[in-house]
Amino acid sequence: NGSLIALDASTGTEIWIHEDLGGMQGRGINFWQSEDGKDKRLLFWINSFLQEIDASTGKSIQSFGVDGIVNLRDGLPRGVNMGWNLNSPGKIWKDLLIIGSTTGEAFMSPPGDIRAYNVISGKLAWQFNTVPRPGEFGYETWPPDAWKYTGGVNNWAGMAVDEKLGIVYAPTGSASFDFYGSNRIGDNLFANTLLALNAAPGERNGHFQAVQHEEGDRDFP
């Protein structure tokens, strides 16, 4: 039914097993530890629910989020009623877990905003809106209030972090619908873009848009 198992690397002896994790994302999990090495955590999610396990004991960390759970749909435009998932485990930078999303690129898909969560508390540290909102850079490359009805522009294929400079490099997919663009006249930043974000506080450092107003599902990844 899905389990995480810790083994002694030298002998293969089982240290702990955490069962009943069916549906856990399939492309790996994240590991974090405090500077003194005493606090070690494994981070993963099942469906849209982020949780942590103590890497030393295999027990859930109940102080994380609400009773050990963070709902990753919270805060996404139309995210409560729309599907959300992410196969890539995201990246750890200092005390932050930075993640994209696999919201899809269909007509009703919500925007795939990039977010960072505090590893200790589970609180949202920052959110970068991949379909810009009023007053944000790139808003004029869409029709007015496009973020309310269009979506996609999601980082679904993973990201890279320059740990020394604190820069996150996140490639994005197409805007929705990925084969039709008459309802989103303009260049459509930040679709089909390699985004460079400051890991804290999540502000745009720079970007390269490979295809403007894309209509052929040529996702940057």
N, C-alpha and C positions, 0 to 999 in steps of 0.2 A: 504493500500500500504506500510505499515511498518512505525512505528512512535516510537519516544522516548517521554515519558511523565513524568513530575515531579509533584508529589503530596505532599501536606502537610501531613506528617505522622500522625499528631494528629487529623486532621479534614477530610482528604481525598480530600480537595479542590485542584483543578488543579492550578499549578503555571505556567507552560508553556508546550507547545507541539511542537515537531519538526517533521514535516511530511516528506513523500517521501523518506523513507529510506529502501525501499524494497530490499531484498537480503543481509541485514546485517547479520554478522556471528551470529550463533544461540546459543552459549554456554556462553553468558555473555559479558559484556564490562568492561573496566577498568576505575577506578577513580583515579585522581591525584590532590593534592593540594599543594600549596607553603607552606613554613614553617610558614609564617604569616597568612595563611588561607584565604588570599584575592583572590588568583587565584585558581579557582577550575575547573577542566576539565574532560570531559568524552571522552574516546578514543575507537574507533571501526573502522571497515572497511566494505566496501561493495565491493564484488568481490576482487580485489587486490588493492583497494584504501583506504588508511588509512586517517582518518580525526578526528577532535576534535570539541566538542561542549562546550561552556561555561556552566558549571553546574548550575550557578546562573540565567542565562538568557535564555538558550536553543538555543542561536545563534551560528552559525558556527564561528570558529576562523580562519579568513582569513590570519593571519600572520604565520600560521603553514604550513610548506612545501611550495608548489607553489599554491597560491590562495586557501589555506586551504586543499590541497591534497598532499599525498605522495604515489607514485606508488611503491608498494611493489615488483613488478617484477624487478625493476631496480637493477642491481648489481648481480643478480642470473645468474649462468652459464646457458645459453640457456633459461633464464627466460622470455625474451621478447616475444619469439615465442611459449613458452610452457605454459600450464595451471598452475595457482598458486592459492591456497586457504588455509585457516586455520580456522578450527571450534573453536579451543581453543583461548581464548582472550589474551594469554600470561601473563606476570607478570610485575608489576611496581617495580622498585628498585631505590629509590632516584629520580633522574630526567631522568631515562631511562625506556623505554618500551622494554622489551625483548620478542622476539617472535620466534617460530619455523615455520613450514610450513607443508602443506599436498600436497606435489608434486607428491605423488604416487610412486609406485615401479614397473612400467612397463618398457619395454625396452628403451623407449624414455624419461623417466622422468628425469628432472634435479636434481642435488643434493639439499637436503633440508637444506641449511645452516641456522645456528642460528644467529640472528641479534639483535642489540639494536639500538633504535632511541632516540634522545633527545626529551623529551616531549614538550619543549618550541619551538624549531626551526623545528623539524621534520627531522633534518639531521641525517644521519647514523653515529652512534658512533663507532660501531665495528661489524665485521662479522667473525664468526667462521666457517671455511669450514669443513663440516662433511665428505666429501671425500677429504683428504689432497692433497695439491698442492706441487710442488717441493720445497724442503727445509723445509717442515712442518713435525711435528711429525706424524708418521704413514704412510708417503708416500710410504715407502718401502713395506707395507703390501698389495699393489695393483700392478697391472701391470703399466708400465710407462705411465703417462698421462691419467690414468683411469678417472680422473675428467672431461676430455673433452667429454667422451662418456657414462659413466655410471652415475647413480643417486640414488634416494631414500635416505636412511640414514637420514630420516626426523623425527623431533620431532613433531608429530602430536597429541599426546595425552595429552599435557599439561606439565608443569614443576613446580618445587618448588624452592623457594628462601629462603635461610637463611639470613634474613635481617641484623642480627648482624655481621656475618662473611663475608657477601657479596659474597656468593657462590650460583650459579645457578645449580640445579640438573635437567638434561634433559635426559630422556630416548629416544632412537632412534629406528627407525624401520629397516627393512631389506634393503640391497642393491638391486638395480635393475639388472636383473630381479629376483624377490624373489624366484623363483623355478628353477633357472638355473644359474650356476656360472662359466662355462668354460671360459667366457670372463673376469673374474675378479679373477684369481688365486691369492691366498694369504689369510691372515686372515681378510682383509677388515675392518680395523678400519676407522670410528667409527660406523659401523653398529651394531645393536643389542647391544647397549652399554648404560650404565648409565654414562653420562658425568657430571663431576663437573667442572664448569667454574667460573673463577673469574668474578664477575658481572661487574667490570671495571678493565682492559680493554678487557675483553672477552677471556682471555688466559686459556688454559687447566690447571686446578688444579689437576685433577686426572681422572681416568676412570676405569670402570669394564665392560669388554666385556663378555656378557653371552654366546653367541654362535659365534664361529669363522667360517668364510666362510660359512655362513648360506644359506641353499637352501630349507627351508621348511616353509617360511613365519612365523617364530616364533618371531614376533616383541617383543622387550623388554617390551613395554607397556602392 
